[in-house]
Amino acid sequence: MEPSQLRLFDLLPRRRREKARPARPNPSRRTVAPKVEPRGRSCDLAAVAAEINQRWFGGELTAAITWGRRRPRRRRRRRPRRISMQLGSYHQQQDLVRIHPALDQPWVPRYVIESVIYHELLHAALPPVERGGRRCVHTAEFKRRERLFPRLDEAQEWIRENLGKLIATA
């Protein structure tokens, strides 16, 4: 290693370097596969995802799908209420789509759930790219393909109009 390529460890005072121990594994980081529970109270995500995968991705995607964890309701809030929420996420290392449990309500239209699932499965089909040292997940191709989904505008409008109600049930 050249002198110009110093590592952070080399910058520590000698006494601290001698006492330094290898980092212990973080117990909060799970190495166990996450629990997959696609069947909700009002919607079976596995069935919806299978239809979308077949229709839009030729059945080629292998991502599992599950509802996110339901958090217990608290009586008193110490912090101000949230004004936004993440309705879905795709975890590339786990090849797993998570959908927010607030969408598991009988009054949430199916096309809204479908649009969220489609968006997350699109992440599985189009992995992020790096541009100029930055990770880009919503590329031009991603946005082009997302606009192909029918009722996307209607679903986004429904979410805007009902976000407060969704947050209140979360």
Long-range contacts (C-beta under 8 A, 24 or more apart in sequence): 33-94, 34-66, 34-94, 34-96, 35-66, 36-64, 36-65, 36-66, 36-96, 37-66, 37-67, 38-64, 38-65, 38-66, 38-67, 40-67, 40-101, 40-104, 41-104, 41-105, 42-104, 42-105, 42-106, 42-108, 43-103, 43-104, 43-108, 43-110, 43-113, 45-99, 45-113, 45-117, 48-110, 48-113, 48-114, 48-117, 49-97, 49-117, 49-121, 52-114, 52-117, 52-118, 52-121, 53-121, 56-118, 56-121, 56-148, 56-149, 57-121, 57-125, 60-125, 61-121, 61-124, 61-125, 62-95, 63-90, 63-95, 63-96, 63-97, 63-120, 63-121, 63-124, 64-94, 64-95, 64-96, 64-97, 65-96, 65-97, 65-98, 65-99, 65-117, 66-96, 66-97, 66-98, 66-99, 67-98, 67-99, 67-100, 67-101, 67-104, 68-98, 68-99, 68-100, 68-101, 69-101, 70-101, 71-170, 81-167, 82-167, 82-170, 83-167, 84-163, 84-167, 85-163, 85-166, 85-167, 85-170, 87-116, 87-159, 87-166, 88-116, 88-117, 88-119, 88-120, 89-120, 90-120, 90-121, 90-123, 90-124, 92-123, 92-124, 92-127, 92-128, 95-124, 97-121, 97-124, 100-166, 100-170, 101-170, 102-166, 102-167, 102-169, 102-170, 103-166, 105-169, 108-162, 108-166, 109-155, 109-158, 111-151, 111-154, 111-155, 112-155, 112-158, 112-159, 114-151, 114-155, 115-149, 115-151, 115-152, 115-155, 115-156, 116-155, 118-146, 118-149, 119-146, 119-149, 122-146
